[in-house]
């Protein structure tokens, strides 16, 4: 009897325990409860599941998310695609720094979230019903305030609510990446995302760096190269503002399940789950046909599906190679039959319902009408075509193309975009030619009258009101592209700065003085004036305006506008904490920065440089990175400034030679200062100098030691060889810091200032070394310029030390 009662009680207790386990939340991972291979998280509504899986016949294990309520296991996100677990020992946990960490049996980190370090005590990970894995501070009750989320790092799948595109504030590019194959989720050949290269965003599939498909730019209704079809399955949305540029979609209702996948062949496929057949159905695919493949017909052609020969030369053009054309090889495209010379009778032919050409050589104006756009193109002999920017409300804005017209196709249904191509008089019938001639004359007369009226209205309005925060104005550019920017009138700037009162002066550099000001709307600004005796003239002014106006990143200073009335001025967002040099060298050094703040500043500068070198629409070498050109906002976030000496490059950047060497001695790389050769590695050298200055609290050039004649780089190098790197640390640095982390930063700094450019790491590697705890760092080689060559201290003995060195004269040097 006792045995029977004990068995009954045991069974009841086991049942209650199991019930308690079932009732416990299984969508949250805490720091005390890791997930091992075999364990899973299931979202609260049981829509998605996270765990380990092996694709196909592979024995490798990957951390992934898949649909929980669909019988066919469908993976939507993979964490460690390039670093699989080779057995079943994988563990996902929240590390001491508050990051998600995936380790194997040997405790090797195979993957981690890239959020900033934080305390892990209150950090939890949660799998949401949207399929988003989020990392958040559980002590904060703020919805959507995540430390990290998987939706910001898509793999090959886009789910409802995910954003494909850019967060311009963070410099974050959310793009899809294909798998290598169905059984290998490692990084494949193709990516799919929002391309900002042409200013007007469009969706682009690339194979490496080569375009494979583009949607055409957004025209207010649709992407111009994707037909608008009736859709009761999902609701697309495109957002383009100063903070974000992205595409997203929502399912039509909760019972509808769709997903987009970028497959290993580079095709973007939209899938719909069919409840009746219990299988996924492909509802469309891009590229959809041969005309969708980027540039398939070559330049100056129209691709038309359904024609016997899908590639056709545009009106006024002929095959570049007739032999290739007859063999159905169209890649060389077509060329103009007759040169355009703005002669009478030239006009434009309308191509209805097309995907407009790629934005390779173009200009734009958002305020012009279509007629004004036609006149603007007509008067410029190198203009090849024009179209509206926005197709809504009858059309508005103006796009002008110069050079070849690439990747144009005819759309079959619901196309809202028309293109007008330039044709010679012989290609227009006489009636149409005569009509266009009269139209051109009428438009030109009306346009001139309008310009005169507008000119006097603007002059009268400025004299009458002398107020406002600025107007939009086209600045002259060095190339065929025009740039729109906010132009401030001089009266507004004088009022904002109290007539450039000395009490508002923030400092002065090679460009000229900088003043604090406040606009009528209360916004604080910093005004940089170009001094009359400055050696940096109009070219540097235009260079800085054109560059920084196109850049958006949290670690780059934001240009609000400029003033070109009587004198040249740049108007920036105001940085309340001034420049970095005042904190590590100047008066504010009395309140020395703690190590965590210094490290965050180092990482922020590195992220800004990575954006300039690799991730921005342009490829930019700064050429004058130094402590005084790093500004700090009210939260001590670093922002790189002063782009007057910067250079723009496209594609890969190798060493380039210049006869005009500009910059600041002490930060310049040897190959640049001596031979005039510069590249991204020149910026890396400057970054290394700046990093070592931040750690030591001393300037490179002004460094002075009683026992040797080395500058700061040489001093760091000597201590490194003697295994005394800790002696390099700023004595005023508060003691609460991780010595190994500081020494690692010294190591990174020495790698950046190595004499040979090829030995220096690139910025992505620098960030990896700074962020990773397990990255193996190579031993640094001898720095460049590690002996000071000041004329006061060369070839003299000071305090018993012999400071002989080979003095080098740097010519054409323009100091800042």
N, C-alpha and C positions, 0 to 999 in steps of 0.2 A: 504493500500500500504506500509506504514512504517513497519507494522508488518510483511508483507511478505518479505520485504528487510532484516529486522533484522534476520528472520528465515534463509534466504539464507546465509547471512554472518556468522551466527552462525554455520551452517552445514559445510561451507567451512573451518572455523577456526578449528572445531573439526577434520575434515578430514586431514588438514595440520598437526595438532598436533599428530594425530595417525600415519601419515606417518613419522613424525620426530622420533616418538618412535620406529617405525619399523626399521628406518635407524640407530638408535643408537646401538652401540656395546652392545651385551648381553652376551659376554663371559668373562667379567672382573668384579670382585668385588673389590670395593675400600673401604677405611676406612669409608667413609661417606655414603655408600649405602649397608646396610646389606641385607641378603636374609632371608625372612620369609617363613613360611610354606605356600606353594601355589605359591611362586616365584621360578624361575629356571634360571640357566645359560645354554646357548647353545653354543657349540664351534663354531668357525668362519665358518667352513665348514659344520656345522649342522650334525656332526657325533655323538656327545655325548652330554648328558644333565645331569645337576646336580640339585638336589632338594630333597624334602622329599617324602618318600613312606612308605606304610604299606604292609608287606609281607602276602600273603594268607588272612586268616580271622582275622589276628591280628589287634588290634587297636593301637598298638605302632607305633611311627613314627621314621624313621631313615633317616639320611642324606646319600645320595647315588649318584652314577653315573651310568647311563644306556645308551644304544644305543638310539639315537634320531631318526634315520631313519629306525628303524626296528619296525613293528607294535607290535610285542610281547615284552612287557617291560622286558628287560633282564638286570639284575643288574650285574655290573662288579666290583663295589667297594663300601664298606660301612664304614663310619667313626665311628659311635657310636654303633657298634654291641652289646657291653656289657652294654651300658647305654642309653636305648631308651628314647625318649620324650613320655610321657604318654598321651599327648594331642596335639593340633595343635599350641602350643605356641612357638615352636622351632625357634631360630634365629641364623644364621651364620653370624659372623662379624669378622673384623680385630680388635683385642684388642690393648690396649695402648702399649703393648710390641712388637707389630709387629707380633703377632701370630694369626692364625685362631682359633676362639673360637666358640663353639656351646653351647648355654645356653637355659634354659627353662624359663617359666614365672617368676619363683622365682630368676632368674639370677644365678642359679646354673650351674657351668661349667660341661657339660656332656662329652665333648671331646675338645681337642685342639691339634694343631700341635706342634711338639717338637723341633722347631728350636730355636736358641739362641735369647735372647731378642734384639730388635732393635727398632728404631723409626718407628712409624706406619704412619707417614705423607706421605711417598712416597712408602709404601708397598701396592701391589695389589695382588689379587689372580686371576688366569686365567685358564679357562678350555680349554685345547688344543685339536686339532683334533685327537690326539693319544689316548685320554681318560685320559690323565695325568692332574691332578689338581696341579698347581704349585703356589708357593708363591715367589714373587720376588720384588726387589727394582726397581720401575718404572723409577727412575732417572738414573739407569745404563742401558746402551744400549748393554748389553752383552748377547748373546743368550746362553741359557742353564745354566746361572749363577743363580741358584735357592737357596732361603733360605730354602725351603722345597718342597717336591713333593710327591704326593700320590703313584707314582710308587715305591718309597722306602719303602712303607708300604702296600704291597699287602694284599687283604683279601682272598677270595677263588678262585679268577680268575686271570689268566695271559693273558695279551693282547700282541699283536705284539709290539715289541720294549721294553717291560718290561724285567728287569733283575731278574733272579732267582739265588741268590747266594750272594757272599761276596764282600764287599769293604774292603780290608784288611787295607787300610789307616785309615779308620774311625771305623773299628771293626763292620761294619754294616752287618747284616745278613738279606737279603731279602728272606722271605719264605712265602708260601701260608698256610692259616689256614682254615680248613673246618668250615661251619656253623653247628650249632647243628641240624637243620632240615630245610626243605624248607620254613617253616614259622617262623624260629628263626635264625637270622644272628649272634647270639652271638657265642663266641669262642667254636668250636667243639672239638672233640677228636683227630683229625688228623692234622699233618703238613707235608708240602712237600717242600724240599729245597736241597741245596748242602751240603753234609756231607764232612768235611775236616778231620775227625777223623783218617782216614787211610793214610794221607798225599796225596795220589792220590785221587782227588775228584770223588764223585759219587752222583747221585740223590737218595734221600731216602724219603720214606713216613714213618712216625712214628705215632704210637698211644701212646700218652704220650711220654715216653722215649724208648718204644719198637719198633724195626724196623718191619714194615709191608711189605714193598717192597723196593728193591734197584735196581738201573739200572745197577750196575756193574760199574767199573771205566772207564773213558774215555781213549780209546786206540789210539787216533789220527785220527780215522775214525768214531767211534760211541761209545756209551756206550755199554760195552761188553755184557750186558744182554738184550739189546733191538735190535731185528732184524732190519737190514738196508733194508728198502723197497723203491721201486720207489715212488717219491713224487713230484707232481706238484701242491701242495696246499700251502705248507709253506716251508720256508727255515730255518732249525735249525742252530744254531751257538753256539760254546762253547769256552770260553776264559779263559785261565789259565796263569797268570803271577804274578809278585811280588806284584802287586797292587790290582788286582781283579781276582776273580774266579767266573764265572757265566755262566748260560745257558740263551739263548734268542732265539727268532725266529722272522722272518718277513713273512708276507703273500706274496704269489707268485706274486700277482699284486693287484692294488687298488680295483678291483671289487670283490676280494676274501676276505671274512670275516671269521676268525677263532678265537677261544678262547679256553683256557684250564681251566678246573674247577676241583677243589678238592671237591668232594661231601661229604655228611655227613657220608657215609659208608666207606670213605677212598679210594675211587677209583678216579684216575686222568683220566679225560675224555677230549678228543679233539673234539670240535664241529665245524661244518661247516654250514654256513647259506645258505640255498637253496632258491634262488630267485623265482624259479618256484612254489615250494610248500609252500613258505613263512613259513618255519619252520627250526629248528635246527636239524642237522643230526650228530649223533655220528660216527666219522670215526675211532677212536680206543680208547681203555681203558686199563689202567694199575692199578692193576694187571690184566692181560689178561686171565690167566688160573690158575689152581691150582699150577703149577710149578713156577709161579711168586710170590706166597706168600712166604715171607721170611722164610727160614729154614723149609719148609713144610715137607721135608723128613728126617730131622735130619742130623747129621754130617756124612761125608764120603760116601755120596750117590750121585747118578745122577738121576735127575728128568726128565722123558721123557714123554711128552704128546703123547697119541696115544697107548702106551703100556697098556695091560690089568692091569698091576700093575705099576703105574706111577713112583714109587720109586724103585730104584735098587741100591744095594751095588756096590761100585766101585771094580774094580779088586783087589784082595788081601784082601778084607774086607768081613765080615759076619754080619748078624743082631745081634745087642746087645741083643735083646729079640726076639727069634724065635716065641714065642707064640703071642707077639704083632704083629709081622710082618705077621703072618698067618691070623691075624684078621684085616689086612689092617690098622694097627695103626703104623705109621712109625716115630713118633716124637723122639724116642730114638736113631734112626739112626743105624750106623754100626761101628764095631770096627775091628782092624787089626787081621788077622788070625795068623800071625807070627810076632814076634818082628823084627824090622830092626836093623842090626848090621854091616852094611857096608861090608858084606861078598861078596866074589866073586860071580858073577852071578846076583846080584841085578841090576836092571835097571829101565827104565821108559817106561810107556805106554802112547801113544799119544791119547788124547781125542779131536776130531776135532769139531770145531764150537760150543763152549760152553760159557756159562756165567761163568767167573772164580770165585773162592771162595771169600768170604768176607775177607777183609784185617784185620784179627784179630791178628794173630801172624805172622809177615812177615818181611823181609828185602828187600831192593831194591838197585839196582845200575844202573844208567842210561847209563853207557858207555859200559857195557858188551854185547857181542854177545850171541846168543842163545846157541852155543856150550860151551862158557865159563860159561854161566848160568847153563848148565847141569853139568859141572864138579864141580862147586861151590856147587851145591845141592848134588851131588854124594858123595863128601868127608865129608859131614856133616850128620851123621846118623839120626839126628832129623829132617832133611829136608824132607818134605812129597811131595812137588810138586814144579814145576817152570813153568814160562811162560814169554813171552815178555811183556814189559810195553807198547811199541808202536808197533802197527800192520802195520804202513805205511812202504813202501819201502822194503818189505820183512821181517820186524820186527827188533826191537832193544831194548836194555835195558833188565833188569833182575828183576823178582819178585820171591822170594823164600818164600814158606809157611812152617810154623812149627806148629805142633799140628793138630787139627781136620780141615777138609776141609768142610766148611759150605756154603749152598745155591748155589750149582752147578746145572745147568740144561742144557739140550741139546736144541740148537736153530735150528729151522727148515729151515730158509732161510737166505742167505746173512750174515753169521756169519764170522767174520774175526779173531777170537781169538781161539787159541789152548792151551790146558793145558796138561802138562806132569806129571803124578803121579808116585810116587815110588812104585815099585812092587818087590817082592822077586824072587829069582831064580826059585822057583817052579812054579811061575806064568808066566814065560817067556818060550817060546820054546827054545830048545838048540841052534839052529842057531842064533836066535836073541840075546840070552844071550852071546854067544861067540863073536858075532860081537860087542856088546856093551862093552865087556871087553877090546877088542883091541882098540876100540875108546877111552875108558876111559884112557888106558895107553898112547895112542898117545897124547891125549889132555893134560894129566898131564905133560908129558915130554915137550911138546911145551909150556905149561903155565909156567913151571919152567924156561925154557930158556928165554922166553919173560920177565919174572920178573927180571932175572939177567941183561938182556940187558937194560931194562927200568931203573933199579937201577943205572947202570953206566952212562947211558945217562943223567939222572937227576942230578947226582953228577957233571958230566962234565959240564952240562949246567949252573948249579948254580955257579960253580967256574969261568966259562968263561964269563958269562953275569952278574950275581949278580944283576938282575934287575927284573922289573915286579911288579904287584900289588897283586899277589897271585895265587895259584893253588887250584884246588878242591882235597880234601883229605878226607879219611874216618877216623874219630876219633873212638877210642874204646868206646863202650857204656856199661852201667851197665846191660843191658838186651840183648835180642837177636836182637834187632833192631840196625841197623847201622845208623850213622848220617853223612851226607855230609856237609862240611863247607869250606869256603874259608880260606886257610892257607897262611899266609904271611911269607916270609923268613926274617930272622933277619936283613940282610943287608938293606932291604927296610925300615924296622922300624927304624933302626939307622939313615938312611938318612932322613927319614921323621921327626924325632924328634931332628935332629942335635946332635946325640949321647947322647940323653937324657940330653940336656942342662938344667941347673937350671932355666934359663929364660922361658923355655917351661913347667915347672912344674905347674900343675893346683892345686894340693893338694895331700893329703895322707890319706888313711883310713886303716881299719883293714886288707884289702887285700894287700895293698902296695901303692906306689906312682902312680900318674896319670899324663901323659904328653900330651901336645898338639902336633900334627904333621900335616904334609901335604904330601899326596901321589904325585907321579910324575904327575898324571892327574889333580892335583890341588885340589882334595877333602881333606877337613880338617877332621882330626880324633882325637880321644882321646884314648891313649894307657894306659891300666892299667897293671902294672907289679906285678907279685906275688913275694913279698919280701922273702928272704931266711929265715928270722926269723918269718914270718907270721904263725899263728896257723891254717890258712886255707890252706890246701894242695891240692893235686891232686884231691881228691874227690870233694872239693868245686869248684875247677876249672872246672872239668867235669860237675858238676851239673849245674853251671851257663851257660856253653856253650850249653849243651843239652836242657836246658829249654828255654833260651831266643832266641835261633836260631829257635825255632818252634813257636814263638809268633809274631803276627803282629797286632799292635794297635797304634793309634796315640798318646796314653798316656803311651806307654812303650818305653824305649830307644831301639834303633835298634843296634843289634850286627852285625858288618860287617865281622868279622872273628877273627882268633886267630893266635898266633905264639907258636910253641912248640919246636923251635930250641934253645938249650942250656938253655933257661928259658921259663917260661909260661907267656904269655901275652894275653890280650883280647883287640880287636880293635873295638871301638864304633864310631857311628856318633858323631861329635863334637857338644857340646851344648854351644853356645857362651855366654849365661848368667849364666853359672855355676849352682850351687846347690841352692835350695830354702832357706837353712839356712842362706846364706850370705845376702839375702834380708830381712829376718825378724829378724835376730840376729846380722849379721856381719857389716862390714864397709859400704857396700852399703845401709845400713839401713838409711843413711842420706837422700837418695832419697826414702822415704817411699812409698810402693805400695799403690795405691788408692784402695778403696773398690771393685770396679768392677773387677779389676785385681785379687785381692785376692779371690773373689768369683769364678771367672772363674778357678783359679788354684785349689780351693777346689773341684769344680765339675769335673774338668779334672782328678784329682787323684781318685775321686770316680768312674769315668767311667773306668779308668784303672784297679782298683780293681775288679769292677763288671766283666770285661772281664776275669780276672784271675780266679775269683771264679766260674763263671757260663758260660761264652760265649766262652772261648778258647777251642781249641782241647783238651787241658789238663785241669785238675782242680788243681789250684795251690794256696797254702798258702805261702805268701811272707816271713813272720816271722821276717822281719827287716825293716818295714816301718818307716821312720823317715825323718826329713827335709833334712838332708844331702844326702839321697838316692832319692830325687826328683830333677831332673835336668830340666832346663828351656832353650827352644830353642830361636831363635832370635825373635820370636813373643810372648815370655813368656808363651808358652804352656808347661804344666808340663808333664814330662815323668818319670815314675817309673823306677829305676835302681837297680843294685846289687842283683842278684838272687842266690848268693852263698849259702844262708841259706834256700832257698825255698824248699817246699816239694810238690810232685805231688800226687793227689788222683784221683780215678775214682768214678763216681756216687755221691751220697749224702755224705757229709763230716760231720761226728760226731766227738766228742772229741777223740783224739789219744794221747797216753802217750809216752813220750820219756825220756830216761835217760840223754840225752845230751842237755842241755838247752843253746841255743845260741841267741844272739840278743843284744839289747841295753836297759839297765835299764832306766826307765822313760817312755818307750813306750810299755813295755811288760805287757800283761794282767795278773791279779793275778793268775788265774788257771794255767797259763803257768810257771810263775816265781817260784811259790811255789810248785805245784804238777807235773809240766812237761806235763800238758794237753794242747793241742793246737787244733785249728779248724779255720774255716773262721772267727769265732767270735773273735779270737785273733787278726787278722788283723783289725777287726772293732774297737777294743779297741785302737790299734795304730793309726788308722785313726782319731778317736775322739780326742786323745791327740794332733795330728798334726793340726787338725782343730782349736782347742782352742789356740794353739800356734800361728797360722796364724792370728787369730783375735786379740789376746792380744799383739803380738810382743815379747813374753817372753818364755824362755825355761821352761818346766815342772820341771826338776830337779833343775835348778839354781834359780827358783823363790824364792823370799824372801820378807816377808812383816813385817813391824814393829809391827803390832797388833796381829798377830797370827802365828802359826807354820805350817800352811797348805802349801802344794805345789800348783802348778798352778791349778790342778784339784779340790783340796779342796777349793781354793780361789773362783773359778768359782761356785762351789756348794754353798758356803756360801752366795755369792752375789745373786744367784738365789733364795735361800730361803728367803732372805731379800728383794726380788723384786728390786734389784739394778743391774740387769744384764748389764745395759749400762755403769756402772763403770768398767766393765771388758775390754772394748774396748781399743785398743792401742791408747794412747794419741797423737801419731804422725800420726794417720790416718787422712788424709784430711777430712774436715767436710762434703763434698758433698756425702753423702750416705744415704740410706734408713735405718733408725734405726730399723724398724720392721724386715727387712730382716736380719740384723746383729744379732738381738736378736734371730730370728728363727734359725740361724746357731749355736749360742751358745746352744740353746735348743737341736739341733741335736747332737752337740758334747757331751753334757752331757748324752744323750741317748746311745751314742756309748761307753762311758767309765763306764757304770754301772757295779757293781761288779759281778753280775751273768751273765754268757754267754747267758743264755736263754732270759734274759731281753733285750739284745742288738738287734737292728734291723739288717737285712741282707743288703747287698749293694744295691739291687734293691729298697728296701724300703727307704734307705738313699737317693738315687737319686730322688725318687718320692717326698720325703719330701723337698728336696732342690729345685726341679724344680716347684713344685705345690704351688700355692697361697692359695688353699682351703683345703689342706690336714690337717686333725686333728691330732695333735701330742700328744701322751700320756705324762703324767708328768714323768720326770726322777726320778730314785731312786738313792740312795747313790752311789758315784763312788767307784771304787776299787783303792787302793794305793793312797788315797788322803792326807795322812800325810807323809812328807819326812822322810826317815829312814837313812839319811846320818850319819855316825859315828861321824861327827863333830858337828851335830846339834841335836842329839837325847839325851834326858835326861839331857839337860842343859837349863838354863834360859838365854834368850837373850833379852836385852832391856826390861826387866820386864815381859816377857811372858813365861809361862811354856809350854814347848814343849814335854811333856812326851808322849811316844807312845810305843807300844810293838814292839821291834826290831825283824826283821825277817832276818835270814841269808839265802842267796840264794847260793846254791852250784852248782858246775859244770857250772857256768856262764862264757861264753866267750864273753866279751864285744867287740864291734866293734869300 
